[in-house]
Amino acid sequence: MKQKGFTLVEIILALGLTALLLGLLSTGVYIVADDWNRNSRVLDESLDQALAVLQIDRALHGAFPHSYTNIETLGREIYFFGEDDYISFVSAVSPQRNPGLTVWQIYSVADEGVYLSLVPAFSDDPTERLSESEPTLILANYSAEFSYLYQELNEDRVWVDEWIGNEELSLPLAVYVRFIPDRDYEDVNEELEIVARIKNNQHRSIRPTTNVGL
């Protein structure tokens, strides 16, 4: 009985078709994997941004009217420095959940993003420690804007773009923060906002200034 087998042409054709199918399959798997990695990176960045904003929101809600003695005037001052693109304050909240008070410094650098510096708050002016600390980039390709809620003598409340704690001897009633994506990244990043009310805005033994407006 004569046995039939595959001819050399059939074997070559079968191998060619198999290689073609494997090539198409590997290309599809690569595209899916690349798309998955791209989406995962976007998700990770979104989660990082959300976590950073959440931590800043909690820190502002926990802002504390920390006082220290000015070594030049020997007067007691409240530590809080706020401008339209910079803020530095003391908070009872620490991202590492460290005991004690923590100094937060947040500012943005053009074409880079928003930076955060953290140092412990002792009984002195922490400005020097902040200058020696290593800032961390928390929101790449963003800029920050800050506003501060001020109550005038007639009890009207207005938002101002500056707050100096050692002049007002108190903290603002609230802080409004906008994190704005750079123009080149507006399609992939969205604007982020925080409105944080500061309940503990006055020191127990230091009366705030009531005769000076901003």
BELCORPE-V238252 format. One record per residue. N is the residue number from 1. RES is the residue in one small letter. PHI is phi as a letter, one per 40 degrees, with the letter a starting at -180 (none if undefined). Layout:
N,RES,PHI
N,RES,PHI
This chain:
1,m,none
2,k,c
3,q,c
4,k,c
5,g,b
6,f,c
7,t,c
8,l,c
9,v,c
10,e,c
11,i,c
12,i,c
13,l,c
14,a,c
15,l,c
16,g,c
17,l,c
18,t,c
19,a,c
20,l,c
21,l,c
22,l,c
23,g,c
24,l,c
25,l,c
26,s,c
27,t,c
28,g,c
29,v,c
30,y,c
31,i,c
32,v,c
33,a,c
34,d,c
35,d,c
36,w,c
37,n,c
38,r,c
39,n,c
40,s,c
41,r,c
42,v,c
43,l,c
44,d,c
45,e,c
46,s,c
47,l,c
48,d,c
49,q,c
50,a,c
51,l,c
52,a,c
53,v,c
54,l,c
55,q,c
56,i,c
57,d,d
58,r,c
59,a,c
60,l,c
61,h,c
62,g,c
63,a,d
64,f,b
65,p,c
66,h,c
67,s,b
68,y,a
69,t,c
70,n,c
71,i,c
72,e,c
73,t,c
74,l,g
75,g,c
76,r,c
77,e,b
78,i,c
79,y,c
80,f,a
81,f,b
82,g,b
83,e,b
84,d,c
85,d,b
86,y,a
87,i,a
88,s,a
89,f,a
90,v,b
91,s,b
92,a,c
93,v,b
94,s,b
95,p,c
96,q,c
97,r,f
98,n,c
99,p,c
100,g,g
101,l,c
102,t,b
103,v,c
104,w,b
105,q,b
106,i,b
107,y,a
108,s,b
109,v,b
110,a,d
111,d,g
112,e,b
113,g,i
114,v,c
115,y,b
116,l,b
117,s,b
118,l,b
119,v,a
120,p,c
121,a,b
122,f,c
123,s,c
124,d,b
125,d,c
126,p,c
127,t,d
128,e,c
129,r,c
130,l,c
131,s,c
132,e,c
133,s,c
134,e,c
135,p,c
136,t,b
137,l,c
138,i,b
139,l,b
140,a,c
141,n,g
142,y,b
143,s,b
144,a,b
145,e,b
146,f,b
147,s,b
148,y,b
149,l,c
150,y,b
151,q,b
152,e,c
153,l,c
154,n,c
155,e,g
156,d,c
157,r,b
158,v,b
159,w,c
160,v,b
161,d,b
162,e,a
163,w,a
164,i,b
165,g,c
166,n,c
167,e,c
168,e,c
169,l,f
170,s,a
171,l,b
172,p,c
173,l,c
174,a,a
175,v,b
176,y,b
177,v,b
178,r,b
179,f,b
180,i,b
181,p,c
182,d,c
183,r,d
184,d,c
185,y,b
186,e,c
187,d,c
188,v,b
189,n,b
190,e,b
191,e,c
192,l,b
193,e,b
194,i,b
195,v,b
196,a,b
197,r,c
198,i,b
199,k,c
200,n,c
201,n,c
202,q,b
203,h,c
204,r,c
205,s,b
206,i,b
207,r,c
208,p,c
209,t,c
210,t,b
211,n,b
212,v,b
213,g,c
214,l,c
